[in-house]
Amino acid sequence: MSYVDIGKRLNLSRVSVRERVQQMVKKGIIEKFSVVINSELTGKAVSAFFEVECEPSALLSVAHSLANNPNVASCYQMTGPSVLHMHVLVEDFHQLETFTNKELYSMKGITRVNSHILLRRFKSRNGLQL
């Protein structure tokens, strides 16, 4: 959306909107500008969520290893007994099985893996939407 379009919605000039956006970037309120890509249209048709329990001493190393995996879309530390919540995007169920068996089950420090395959998305949003 352009500064002109935002200005029309807010009854502000393009220049005023640009200055306010720049101030929010400077203050860290706006972290980044991004494009949202439909993962299915890029060949990543299977979306799965994982709860990964780890040994407490291995949590950070497991989290960093998973975060660096190209199939992992997001990885978060959750409350509870050393739990990571992870979103994985893969091409098909064979690739999901390979990821689960070869990447997760073989990783040292993981004590339990629970997975959920996405059937249908009703809402998806990153960050706070204005």
TAGI-V250594 format. One record per residue. RES is the residue in one small letter. SS is DSSP state (hx for helix, st for strand, lp for the rest). PHI is phi in whole degrees, -180 to 180 (* if undefined). Layout:
BEGIN
res=RES ss=SS phi=PHI
res=RES ss=SS phi=PHI
END
This chain:
BEGIN
res=m ss=lp phi=*
res=s ss=lp phi=-81
res=y ss=hx phi=-61
res=v ss=hx phi=-63
res=d ss=hx phi=-63
res=i ss=hx phi=-63
res=g ss=hx phi=-59
res=k ss=hx phi=-62
res=r ss=hx phi=-68
res=l ss=hx phi=-104
res=n ss=lp phi=60
res=l ss=lp phi=-128
res=s ss=lp phi=-77
res=r ss=hx phi=-58
res=v ss=hx phi=-64
res=s ss=hx phi=-64
res=v ss=hx phi=-64
res=r ss=hx phi=-59
res=e ss=hx phi=-64
res=r ss=hx phi=-66
res=v ss=hx phi=-64
res=q ss=hx phi=-61
res=q ss=hx phi=-66
res=m ss=hx phi=-67
res=v ss=hx phi=-66
res=k ss=hx phi=-60
res=k ss=hx phi=-81
res=g ss=lp phi=87
res=i ss=lp phi=-66
res=i ss=lp phi=-96
res=e ss=lp phi=-85
res=k ss=lp phi=-164
res=f ss=lp phi=-109
res=s ss=lp phi=-144
res=v ss=lp phi=-111
res=v ss=lp phi=-98
res=i ss=lp phi=-108
res=n ss=lp phi=-75
res=s ss=lp phi=-63
res=e ss=hx phi=-62
res=l ss=hx phi=-75
res=t ss=hx phi=-101
res=g ss=lp phi=97
res=k ss=lp phi=-100
res=a ss=lp phi=-84
res=v ss=st phi=-108
res=s ss=st phi=-117
res=a ss=st phi=-133
res=f ss=st phi=-114
res=f ss=st phi=-126
res=e ss=st phi=-108
res=v ss=st phi=-118
res=e ss=st phi=-90
res=c ss=st phi=-128
res=e ss=lp phi=-66
res=p ss=hx phi=-52
res=s ss=hx phi=-72
res=a ss=hx phi=-104
res=l ss=hx phi=-55
res=l ss=hx phi=-66
res=s ss=hx phi=-67
res=v ss=hx phi=-64
res=a ss=hx phi=-60
res=h ss=hx phi=-66
res=s ss=hx phi=-63
res=l ss=hx phi=-67
res=a ss=hx phi=-63
res=n ss=lp phi=-87
res=n ss=lp phi=-79
res=p ss=lp phi=-64
res=n ss=lp phi=-82
res=v ss=st phi=-87
res=a ss=st phi=-81
res=s ss=st phi=-155
res=c ss=st phi=-148
res=y ss=st phi=-132
res=q ss=st phi=-85
res=m ss=st phi=-113
res=t ss=lp phi=-68
res=g ss=lp phi=116
res=p ss=lp phi=-78
res=s ss=lp phi=54
res=v ss=st phi=-109
res=l ss=st phi=-109
res=h ss=st phi=-111
res=m ss=st phi=-135
res=h ss=st phi=-112
res=v ss=st phi=-120
res=l ss=st phi=-120
res=v ss=st phi=-136
res=e ss=lp phi=-72
res=d ss=lp phi=-155
res=f ss=hx phi=-69
res=h ss=hx phi=-62
res=q ss=hx phi=-67
res=l ss=hx phi=-65
res=e ss=hx phi=-62
res=t ss=hx phi=-62
res=f ss=hx phi=-60
res=t ss=hx phi=-63
res=n ss=hx phi=-74
res=k ss=hx phi=-92
res=e ss=hx phi=-93
res=l ss=hx phi=-83
res=y ss=lp phi=-64
res=s ss=lp phi=-92
res=m ss=lp phi=-80
res=k ss=lp phi=-68
res=g ss=lp phi=101
res=i ss=st phi=-87
res=t ss=st phi=-107
res=r ss=st phi=-158
res=v ss=st phi=-129
res=n ss=st phi=-126
res=s ss=st phi=-122
res=h ss=st phi=-138
res=i ss=st phi=-96
res=l ss=lp phi=-70
res=l ss=lp phi=-95
res=r ss=lp phi=-152
res=r ss=lp phi=-102
res=f ss=lp phi=-101
res=k ss=lp phi=-156
res=s ss=lp phi=-145
res=r ss=lp phi=-155
res=n ss=lp phi=-107
res=g ss=lp phi=71
res=l ss=lp phi=-92
res=q ss=lp phi=-101
res=l ss=lp phi=-101
END
